[in-house]
């Protein structure tokens, strides 16, 4: 596995957790302190910091200490890598979904003709 694939794996692993996705949504308007970010979550500050570490290791969040306050913000580059990966695979998925729709349409037409034939 090359470095780029490993980074994308980390991004999707981080995004696989609902709490971390909610943290990213809270950070989307702009930077905030860790304590402010933690307010709506029913967990300890230490647990919030652990989630932030996963997000930071995935390149989705950047944290920095400003005086006594640790601030965090969304890092768009991490999301961009995931978006590029998905976009590169979309044409293949679209073809497969189109083919599935054709098969289902053929199946529906076959069912309709079977219903019209007398027993």
Secondary structure as GFF3:
##gff-version 3
##sequence-region A 1 119
A	DSSP	alpha_helix	3	15	.	.	.	ID=ss1
A	DSSP	alpha_helix	18	27	.	.	.	ID=ss2
A	DSSP	beta_strand	32	33	.	.	.	ID=ss3
A	DSSP	alpha_helix	34	38	.	.	.	ID=ss4
A	DSSP	alpha_helix	45	57	.	.	.	ID=ss5
A	DSSP	beta_strand	61	66	.	.	.	ID=ss6
A	DSSP	beta_strand	69	74	.	.	.	ID=ss7
A	DSSP	alpha_helix	76	116	.	.	.	ID=ss8
###
